Amino acid sequence: MLKMENSTTIATPIITEPPEVDCQAFEGEPWKCDTIIRAKRAAGCLSVIGCLFTIFLIVFFKKYKETSQRLIINLSVAAALLASGTLIDDFVYKEVNTLCKVQGALLTFFVWNCCLWIMTNVLSLYFKLVFHRNMYKYEKCLTAFCWAFPVVPMLAPFISDMYGPAGVWCWIKNDWRWRLADWYFLRVSSLVVFIYVMIHMTTVMYRMRDTTAASTRAQNTLNKDIKTLRVYPIVYFLVNLFPIVNRIQNAISGNEQTGYVFTLLLLQAMMDPSFGAIIAVVYVLDSRTRKKLTIKHFREAAHKWKQAAPRIQEYSLSGTNGTAA
């Protein structure tokens, strides 16, 4: 008599761990790269959302009829596209490929674009206050220049194939000459100009306090524009401090693979893409905008949009007297 034994085989599940981040910038410490990636994603996404919200408010309340508001729209578009460019690739250190070069070119274009719009903002107020010249009448030329000129510094690094991994994202490789010539010379110069202009404008406004009543009204209008727009260069100045310090450290280290300081790289990953989010907060906190953020004003604005929509009505003529049916 044969005895049959039933044998059961228990399959043991194979546990696979998720692949670690390719963290060549901080060898053996992938958590640092993961932290930087998360910070960059959060800052970039918040900036895109914030810029879109700012543009929505300006368009919805039809504030784009003011020149200062159109400047903010252009700045918000540039900041949103800059933040989107930082989200193209999520590796802290990457190999040089087509996507890497595309990201580097886009970031170069939009950092220049943001800077030019900030300088347009500052110099427009400066010339109007100090020299009584209205640069806004050249708005179309300034708009074309701010959007077209960044093509030159964007294409220049392709001459020597300088786009590659740059710590937080792909940009100009760790060559201080190229970085200084193609971007940081303008970045530092703009900050110096900004400090001088803001000090001079503050001094001029202080001296203009004792004026006639007729000129006081014009001065009050100008003061409102200055209060509305001068905050954006201040934000730009503060956002740029940590990236400049980080790139100075990169130039001193000379090592484009492992010559990074985690704290500085993390601060740059948070600050550079967050410009759009910060200007959105500044815009919402502005007193004139804050007053609009009520249900009543939203309903009134929606009603105005409905009234502005063209109405097409159909008429039919009956009889010989031509009266409308």
VENCOR-V536697 format. One record per residue. PSI is psi in degrees with one decimal (none if undefined). OMEGA is omega as a letter, one per 20 degrees, with the letter a starting at -180 (* if undefined). D_LAST is the distance of its C-alpha to the last C-alpha in whole Angstrom. Layout:
PSI	OMEGA	D_LAST
PSI	OMEGA	D_LAST
This chain:
126.0	a	105
138.6	r	103
119.4	a	101
130.5	r	97
127.8	r	96
120.5	r	92
130.0	r	91
135.8	r	88
122.5	a	87
119.0	a	85
125.9	r	83
127.9	a	83
142.4	r	79
115.9	a	79
120.3	r	78
131.4	r	77
144.4	r	76
143.7	a	73
141.1	r	74
156.8	r	75
139.0	r	73
93.5	a	75
75.6	r	76
-20.6	r	79
-33.8	r	78
79.9	a	80
126.6	r	82
0.4	r	83
66.8	a	80
-22.4	r	77
-30.2	r	76
-45.5	r	76
-40.0	r	73
-40.1	r	71
-43.6	a	71
-41.4	r	70
-45.1	a	67
-41.3	r	66
-41.6	a	66
-43.3	r	64
-46.7	a	61
-45.9	a	60
-42.9	a	60
-44.7	a	58
-42.1	r	56
-37.0	r	55
-44.8	r	55
-46.3	r	52
-44.1	a	50
-42.6	r	51
-42.0	r	50
-37.1	r	46
-40.7	r	46
-46.7	r	47
-40.6	r	44
-45.8	a	41
-43.0	a	42
-42.4	a	42
-43.8	a	39
-41.1	r	37
7.1	r	38
38.5	r	37
-5.4	a	40
-7.5	r	41
-17.8	r	40
138.6	a	43
-40.8	a	46
-34.9	a	48
-33.1	r	46
-33.7	r	45
-41.0	r	49
-36.4	r	49
-49.0	a	47
-41.1	r	49
-39.2	a	52
-39.8	r	50
-46.4	r	49
-42.4	a	53
-38.1	r	54
-42.2	r	52
-34.4	r	53
-45.6	r	57
-38.6	r	57
-36.4	r	56
-33.2	r	58
-16.3	a	61
3.4	a	60
-44.9	a	60
142.4	a	64
6.7	r	65
135.2	a	69
-37.9	r	71
126.0	a	73
160.3	r	72
157.2	r	73
119.8	r	72
-176.7	a	69
-43.6	a	66
-38.0	r	64
-43.6	a	66
-37.0	r	66
-44.1	r	62
-44.8	r	62
-41.8	r	65
-42.9	a	63
-42.0	r	60
-39.8	r	61
-43.9	a	63
-48.2	a	60
-24.7	r	58
-37.4	r	61
-43.1	a	61
-46.4	r	57
-43.8	a	57
-42.7	a	60
-37.6	r	59
-35.9	r	56
-44.3	r	58
-36.5	r	60
-41.9	r	57
-51.9	a	56
-48.8	a	59
-31.4	r	60
-45.5	r	56
-39.8	a	57
-48.6	a	61
-34.3	a	60
-39.3	a	58
-45.8	a	60
-44.9	a	63
-1.3	r	62
38.5	r	59
131.0	a	57
104.2	r	54
-12.9	a	54
-20.5	r	51
-13.8	r	50
25.9	a	51
-44.2	a	49
-41.9	r	48
-41.8	r	52
-39.3	r	53
-44.5	r	51
-40.5	a	51
-46.6	a	55
-30.2	a	55
-19.4	a	53
-39.4	a	55
-37.3	a	59
-13.0	r	60
-34.1	a	60
-57.2	r	63
-23.2	r	65
-40.5	a	63
-23.6	a	65
-46.1	a	68
-19.9	r	70
-22.1	a	69
-43.9	a	72
16.3	r	75
55.5	a	73
-6.8	r	73
132.4	a	70
-171.9	r	72
136.2	a	72
39.4	r	72
-81.4	a	73
-30.3	a	69
179.5	r	67
134.2	r	68
-151.3	r	68
134.1	a	71
167.4	a	74
68.5	r	77
106.7	a	78
-28.4	a	78
-47.0	r	78
-43.0	a	75
-40.0	r	73
-45.7	a	74
-38.7	a	73
-19.6	a	70
-51.4	a	68
-21.6	r	71
-45.2	r	72
-40.4	a	68
-47.3	a	68
-41.1	r	71
-41.4	r	70
-35.8	r	67
-38.6	r	68
-45.9	r	71
-41.9	a	68
-45.9	a	66
-44.8	r	69
-46.7	a	70
-44.5	a	66
-39.0	r	66
-44.8	a	69
-43.7	a	68
-40.2	r	65
-40.4	r	66
-44.4	a	69
-43.4	r	67
-34.4	r	64
-39.1	r	67
-23.0	a	68
8.1	a	65
-40.0	a	65
82.1	a	66
171.3	r	64
163.9	a	62
-33.9	a	59
-42.7	a	56
-18.4	r	58
-38.9	r	58
-43.6	r	54
-37.0	r	54
-38.6	r	57
-39.4	r	55
-44.0	r	52
-39.9	r	54
-36.5	r	56
-42.8	r	53
-40.4	a	53
-43.4	r	56
-33.9	a	56
-40.3	a	53
-23.3	a	55
-18.7	a	58
-33.7	a	59
-43.6	r	58
-34.3	r	61
-44.0	r	63
-43.9	r	61
-40.5	r	62
-46.3	a	66
-39.7	a	66
-30.4	a	65
-10.9	a	67
-52.0	a	70
-41.7	r	71
-38.1	r	70
-44.2	r	72
-42.2	a	75
-44.0	a	75
-29.2	r	75
-42.4	r	78
-40.4	r	80
-43.6	a	79
-37.0	r	80
-40.8	a	83
-39.6	r	84
-0.4	a	83
112.8	a	83
1.5	r	79
-47.5	a	80
7.0	a	82
42.1	a	82
147.6	r	79
124.5	a	79
-46.6	a	77
-45.2	a	76
-40.6	r	75
-38.1	r	73
-42.6	r	71
-39.1	r	70
-40.4	r	69
-28.4	r	67
-39.1	a	65
-45.8	a	65
-50.0	a	64
-14.5	a	61
0.7	a	60
-44.0	r	59
-39.4	r	55
-38.6	a	55
-42.5	r	57
-27.3	r	55
-43.0	r	52
-43.4	r	54
-41.6	a	55
-42.6	a	51
-34.2	a	50
-12.6	r	53
137.4	a	52
-39.9	a	51
-33.0	r	48
-39.8	a	47
-34.6	r	48
-24.7	a	46
-16.2	a	43
58.5	r	44
158.9	r	43
-38.3	a	40
-47.8	a	38
-34.4	r	38
-40.1	r	37
-41.7	r	34
-41.3	r	33
-40.9	r	34
-38.3	r	31
-39.3	r	29
-37.4	r	29
-37.4	r	29
-39.6	r	26
-33.3	a	24
-18.6	a	25
135.2	a	24
138.4	r	21
126.2	r	17
117.0	a	15
147.4	a	12
128.8	r	9
146.1	r	6
140.0	a	5
130.9	r	6
139.1	r	6
-169.1	a	10
-9.4	a	12
-5.7	r	11
22.7	r	9
145.9	a	6
137.9	r	4
none	*	0
